[in-house]
Amino acid sequence: RLKKLAEKRKQQRLLFNLLESIRSALQLINYQIRLNQIQVEIKSENKFTTVYADRVQIEQVLVNLFKNAVEAMQDTPLPRVLTITIETGNDSSTLISVADTGTGIPEELQQRLFTPFTTNKKEGLGIGLSLSRSLINASDGKMWYRPNSHGGATFYISLPNLKQARKVG
């Protein structure tokens, strides 16, 4: 059913500026970021990094990841830092990482993170990461997780970029 939910809106893949989408997603949760005194760092080697995907769906995924990071850092000591990194390689994909200094994800949940209805939150259905991965997969991307050595979590998204769009188009 989650897949059908993700597919209800016809996908519209196009080239768009990833940095603009990141800023747009951050703006949607700006209140929570300020309320929780979270410092946001965006690291990008290029101000105009384009990816070939459905912009609306990618922004939905980013909002979900940013909200999860904010919630994970709510009760942690300062400084609370959300780091978003964009890396473009010589291949046909762009890598986005979203790292937080939160509490991290319990080891027993890590293997099931992208399984529907898996959560460690008091409130929440546990469908955000599963749906997010489905949306990323629909754009021929990949999404995965790694724990941070200093605590917290990092989620990675790999999306097709301009080179890949030229191969497709």
FENFENGI-V30455 format. One record per residue. OMEGA is omega as a letter, one per 40 degrees, with the letter a starting at -180 (none if undefined). Layout:
[[OMEGA] [OMEGA]]
//
This chain:
[[i] [a] [i] [i] [a] [a] [a] [i] [i] [a] [i] [a] [i] [i] [i] [a] [a] [a] [i] [i] [i] [i] [i] [i] [i] [a] [a] [i] [a] [a] [i] [i] [a] [a] [a] [i] [a] [i] [i] [i] [i] [a] [i] [i] [a] [i] [a] [i] [a] [i] [a] [a] [i] [a] [a] [a] [i] [i] [i] [i] [a] [i] [i] [i] [a] [i] [i] [a] [i] [i] [i] [a] [a] [a] [i] [i] [i] [e] [i] [a] [i] [a] [i] [a] [i] [i] [i] [i] [i] [i] [a] [i] [i] [a] [i] [i] [i] [a] [i] [i] [a] [a] [a] [a] [a] [a] [a] [i] [a] [a] [a] [a] [a] [i] [a] [i] [i] [a] [i] [i] [i] [i] [a] [a] [a] [i] [a] [a] [i] [i] [i] [i] [i] [i] [i] [i] [i] [i] [a] [i] [i] [i] [i] [a] [i] [i] [i] [i] [a] [a] [a] [a] [i] [i] [a] [i] [i] [a] [i] [i] [a] [a] [i] [i] [i] [i] [a] [a] [none]]
//
